[in-house]
Amino acid sequence: MTSKDLLSAWANVESKVARGATGTYLHLQVLGGDLPIGVIVRSEDGRPGLLVRFEAKDLPDMPKPKSGRGFSFERVVQFGPQSYGLPIILGDNSDLDIFSMMGSDLIAVVEQSNGKRPAVELVLNRIALWRQFLQRRGGHMTDDEVHGLFGELQVLGKLFESIGPDAALDTWHGPDRDLLDFHLQESFIEVKTWRVESGSKVTISNAHQLGIDANRPIYLVAIQLSSGGADAKTLGEQVNELRGRIDGILKQRFDELLAAYGYMDAQADEYPEKISVLSVSSFRVQRGFPFIDSKGLPGGVHDLRYSIELGAMEPFRELQPNLTPA
């Protein structure tokens, strides 16, 4: 069921509210099987939502009533001795499109479960991912964010090869909005992407991002991207390629990091650009490196953002930072 199908279903139920139908929630079933899911509308205010049906044995795992950005959990309702429902209500009408996307994604998860794992477990894990995603944003990533994530995934893939996926995921701090993208035992890595049409330069978005530390140096990895090309991939294809190299619980960790960054698989079609990696260059930040030292900034200077030309960094090029896990 697509997002548009869910929007139509909500409109159908809302029309019944307008005609005076009563009850706490008006309900329309849209998925049966192992974990029935329906669309609901809260009668008191016409707010749309989802109703996830489950059995009594799953009651201890259900989220307690709680509000947050994007949606809220209502009190569990009982349908019979062994049957319950978890109402999930839209938080803000301006988020209806993203909420419908979440609903479509939950339905797809149930349809694709094939009995391999309990459907309720899959859905609750998926809801947790959406909550994590919505804590950071309520929409789509910008082009710059897409390119930034694509670049970080290139480095993450190299770390998969050198130290293994488990250790590599531990080093990835980009989703945390940390100043530096990767924290290794003997170094840090900050990833920057650039394109020819924007000039041969990288942008430093925080005055505290770069510094000199002889014991744990910072490496700036500049990745040149371009649209199209024989080996070009969409962001979704790049995510799937990396996910295919890991197993079990690591896939869940990977998805959690992606959600924190601002990416959900359900949005993959929203990022159709085919991206090629033309070059990867690594530079060590050390004495003489062209950067602004935050220690020398006068008081009162905030939100400093500047660019560094790649040519100015050339004397500091190194083949590869130390890829030892932290």
C-alpha positions in Angstrom: 0.0 0.0 0.0 1.4 3.4 -1.0 1.4 6.6 0.8 -1.2 7.9 -1.5 -3.4 4.9 -0.7 -3.2 5.7 3.0 -4.0 9.4 2.4 -7.1 8.3 0.5 -8.1 5.8 3.3 -7.8 8.6 5.9 -9.9 10.9 3.8 -12.5 8.1 3.6 -12.6 7.7 7.4 -12.6 11.5 8.0 -15.8 11.8 5.9 -17.5 9.4 8.4 -16.4 11.7 11.2 -17.9 14.7 9.4 -21.2 12.8 9.0 -21.4 12.4 12.8 -20.1 8.8 13.3 -19.2 8.2 17.0 -16.5 6.4 18.9 -13.1 7.3 20.2 -11.5 6.2 16.9 -13.1 5.5 13.5 -11.2 2.5 12.0 -10.6 1.1 8.5 -8.6 -2.1 8.2 -6.0 -2.0 5.4 -3.8 -5.1 6.2 -4.7 -8.5 7.7 -2.5 -11.5 8.3 0.0 -11.9 11.1 -0.2 -8.3 12.2 -3.3 -6.4 11.2 -2.9 -2.7 10.6 -5.6 -0.2 10.0 -6.0 3.6 9.5 -7.9 5.4 12.2 -9.2 9.0 12.8 -9.5 10.3 16.4 -13.1 11.5 16.7 -12.5 14.4 19.1 -10.2 16.3 16.7 -10.1 14.5 13.4 -6.4 13.6 13.8 -5.4 10.7 11.5 -3.4 7.7 12.8 -2.6 4.0 12.5 -3.9 1.1 14.6 -1.5 -1.9 15.0 -3.4 -5.0 16.2 -1.5 -7.6 18.3 -2.1 -10.4 20.8 -2.2 -10.4 24.6 1.3 -12.1 24.7 2.8 -9.0 23.1 1.3 -6.6 25.5 4.5 -6.1 27.6 6.4 -5.0 24.5 4.0 -2.3 23.5 5.2 1.3 24.0 3.6 3.3 26.8 1.6 6.4 26.0 4.1 9.0 24.9 4.3 12.0 22.7 7.2 13.0 20.5 8.0 14.7 17.2 6.0 13.3 14.4 3.5 11.1 16.2 2.4 9.9 19.6 1.4 6.5 21.1 -2.1 6.4 22.6 -3.3 4.1 25.4 -3.6 0.5 24.2 -7.3 -0.5 23.4 -8.7 -3.9 24.0 -10.9 -5.7 21.4 -11.3 -9.1 23.1 -9.7 -11.4 25.6 -6.6 -11.9 23.5 -6.7 -9.0 21.1 -5.4 -5.4 21.5 -4.6 -2.4 19.4 -1.9 0.2 19.6 -3.1 3.6 18.3 -0.3 5.8 16.8 -1.6 9.3 16.2 -0.1 12.0 13.9 1.5 14.7 15.9 1.2 17.7 13.5 -0.9 17.9 10.4 2.0 19.5 8.6 3.8 16.1 8.9 1.0 14.1 7.3 3.0 13.2 4.2 5.9 11.8 6.2 3.5 10.0 8.5 1.8 8.3 5.5 5.2 7.3 4.3 5.9 5.7 7.7 2.5 3.9 7.6 3.3 2.5 4.1 6.7 1.4 5.3 5.2 -0.5 8.3 2.7 -2.3 6.1 5.5 -3.3 3.7 7.6 -4.6 6.6 4.7 -6.9 7.7 4.0 -8.0 4.1 7.7 -8.9 3.6 8.2 -10.7 7.0 7.3 -14.2 5.6 7.3 -15.6 9.1 11.1 -15.3 9.5 10.7 -13.0 12.5 7.6 -12.2 14.5 5.8 -9.4 12.6 5.2 -7.4 15.9 9.0 -7.4 16.6 9.7 -6.1 13.0 7.1 -3.4 13.3 8.2 -2.2 16.7 11.8 -2.0 15.5 10.7 -0.1 12.5 8.7 2.4 14.6 11.8 3.0 16.7 13.7 3.8 13.5 11.1 6.3 12.5 11.1 8.0 15.9 14.9 8.3 15.7 14.5 9.8 12.2 11.9 12.3 13.2 13.9 13.5 16.1 16.3 15.0 13.6 14.0 16.1 10.8 10.6 16.1 9.4 11.4 15.9 5.7 13.9 15.1 3.1 17.7 15.6 3.1 19.1 18.5 1.0 21.4 17.8 -1.9 24.4 18.8 0.2 23.3 16.3 2.9 22.8 13.5 0.4 26.3 14.1 -1.0 27.7 14.3 2.5 26.2 11.0 3.4 27.3 9.4 0.1 30.9 10.5 0.9 30.8 9.2 4.4 29.5 5.8 3.2 32.5 5.6 0.9 34.8 5.9 3.9 32.7 3.5 5.9 33.0 0.9 3.1 36.8 1.2 3.2 36.7 0.7 7.0 34.5 -2.4 6.5 37.4 -3.8 4.5 40.2 -2.8 6.8 38.8 -3.3 10.3 35.5 -5.1 9.8 31.9 -3.9 9.9 31.4 -4.2 13.6 34.4 -2.0 14.5 33.7 0.4 11.5 30.2 1.2 12.7 31.5 2.0 16.1 33.8 4.6 14.6 31.1 6.4 12.6 30.0 9.6 14.4 28.6 11.5 11.4 25.0 10.6 12.4 25.6 12.1 15.8 26.4 15.4 14.2 29.8 15.2 15.8 32.5 17.7 14.7 34.4 14.9 13.1 32.9 12.0 11.1 35.0 9.0 12.2 36.8 8.4 15.5 39.7 5.9 15.2 42.2 4.8 17.8 45.1 6.9 16.5 43.3 9.5 14.3 40.1 11.3 13.3 38.7 11.5 9.8 36.6 14.3 8.5 34.9 13.7 5.2 34.2 16.4 2.7 32.7 16.1 -0.8 33.1 18.5 -3.6 32.1 18.9 -7.3 33.9 20.6 -10.2 30.9 22.9 -10.9 31.2 24.2 -7.3 35.0 24.7 -7.5 37.9 22.7 -6.3 37.3 23.4 -2.6 35.8 22.0 0.5 33.7 23.8 3.0 34.5 23.8 6.7 31.2 24.4 8.6 32.5 24.9 12.1 35.6 26.8 13.3 36.3 24.1 15.9 36.3 21.3 13.3 40.0 21.3 12.4 43.0 21.4 14.7 46.5 20.0 15.3 47.1 17.1 17.6 50.3 15.2 17.3 49.0 12.2 19.2 45.7 11.8 17.4 45.8 13.8 14.1 42.9 14.8 12.0 42.7 13.6 8.4 40.6 15.5 5.9 39.3 13.1 3.2 38.1 15.1 0.1 35.9 13.0 -2.2 35.1 14.4 -5.7 31.6 13.5 -6.8 29.9 13.8 -10.1 26.4 13.0 -11.5 26.2 10.1 -13.9 28.9 7.8 -15.2 29.3 4.0 -15.8 29.7 3.2 -12.1 27.2 5.7 -10.7 24.9 4.7 -7.9 21.9 6.3 -6.2 22.2 6.9 -2.5 19.8 4.0 -2.0 21.9 1.7 -4.1 25.0 2.6 -2.1 23.2 2.0 1.2 22.0 -1.5 0.0 25.5 -2.4 -1.2 26.9 -1.7 2.2 24.0 -3.4 4.0 24.6 -6.5 1.9 28.1 -6.8 3.4 26.8 -7.1 7.0 24.6 -9.6 8.9 22.2 -9.9 11.8 22.2 -7.2 14.5 24.8 -5.2 12.5 22.1 -4.4 9.9 19.9 -3.0 12.7 22.8 -0.9 14.0 23.5 0.4 10.4 19.8 1.3 9.9 19.7 3.1 13.2 22.7 5.2 12.3 21.2 6.0 8.9 17.9 7.0 10.6 19.8 9.3 12.9 21.6 10.8 9.9 18.3 11.5 8.2 17.9 8.6 5.8 15.1 5.9 5.7 14.8 3.3 3.0 11.2 4.3 2.4 12.5 7.6 1.1 15.1 6.1 -1.3 13.1 7.1 -4.4 13.2 10.7 -3.3 17.0 10.7 -4.0 17.2 9.5 -7.6 20.5 11.2 -8.5 23.1 8.7 -9.9 26.4 9.6 -8.2 30.0 8.7 -9.2 33.1 9.0 -7.1 35.8 10.5 -9.3 38.6 10.8 -6.7 39.4 10.3 -3.0 42.2 12.4 -1.5 43.5 12.3 2.1 45.2 15.2 3.8 46.7 15.4 7.2 46.0 18.6 9.3 49.3 19.6 10.7 51.5 22.7 11.1 51.2 24.9 8.0 47.9 23.3 6.9 45.4 26.0 5.6 42.8 26.2 8.3 41.5 28.7 10.8 42.5 27.9 14.3 39.6 28.5 16.6 42.0 29.3 19.5 43.0 32.5 17.7 39.5 33.8 17.1 38.5 37.0 18.9 35.7 36.8 21.4 32.2 37.2 20.0 32.9 35.5 16.7 30.3 32.7 16.1 29.0 30.5 13.3 32.2 30.8 11.2 32.1 28.9 7.9 34.9 29.0 5.3 36.3 27.1 2.3 39.7 25.6 1.6 41.1 25.2 -1.9 42.3 21.7 -2.7 45.5 23.0 -4.2 46.4 24.7 -0.9 46.2 21.3 0.8 48.3 19.4 -1.7 51.6 19.6 0.3 49.8 17.7 3.1 48.5 14.8 1.1 48.9 11.4 2.6 48.0 8.0 1.1 45.7 6.9 3.9 45.0 7.7 7.6 45.6 5.0 10.2 42.4 2.9 10.1 42.7 1.3 13.5 39.4 1.3 15.4 38.9 3.3 18.5 
